[in-house]
Amino acid sequence: MMEEYRQLSFFNNFLISIFLFMPCVRHLPIYNKTVSRKINQYTNWNLFMIACNHVLYNYYQIDNIFICRFLALNSLQIFFIYHMFILYDSRVLFDILDNAKPFLLNIGSHHNFMIKLEYFIINFFIHILPAYMYKDYLLQKLPSDMNIGIYTILFKFMWALNVFGNFNVVSIYLPTFDLCSVKLFNMIVALDYLTGTVMHSISI
């Protein structure tokens, strides 16, 4: 019981630290609008937490089951949400790339193909690989009977408020997207709760 309390307390402190760090990143003096927009995106915050967990585990021998379960569920939800949007309408991604240039490879007239190729490669590393890395924690029984999906919902609320000051989360991704931001956010929260409940019910 004491070990369970210690791990849960450390997990709570971990999230609070991330919440407090968010406004600092938001107000960094970054003058490149693209970099400023990208650095605050939700997926990158997930990658940052994965990097923090890697440091905790490999350098401080801290293996926190609650952090790992949270990252597993959060990564799975990111995977679902991103690919649901692509399946819903590929223009959600590629319409905003029409005037863009490849980040690494620029081969003249083929730049549209190259930037799409780069996005598919990046998709693997930031949306698919994290979910795969933490897949074993999705079904692992937590020491306490808690739905970690509630924490992913809380994290999304804190991310939205710290980064935007409101729930207009679409602006950082697709400023021209015409779906109501509140409805979109509610859909994402509902998906969080659903996936969290399902994983909680089938964990062993």
Secondary structure, DSSP 8 states (H G I E B T S, - for coil): -HHHHHHHHHHHHHHHHHHHHHHHHHTS----HHHHHHHTSHHHHHHHHHHHHHHHHHHH----HHHHHHHHHHHHHHHHHHHHHHHH-THHHHGGGTT---SS---GGGHHHHHHHHHHHHHIIIIIHHHHHTHHHHSS--SS---THHHHHHHHHHHHHHHTSSS-GGGGT-TT--S-HHHHHHHHHHHHHHHHHHHHHH--
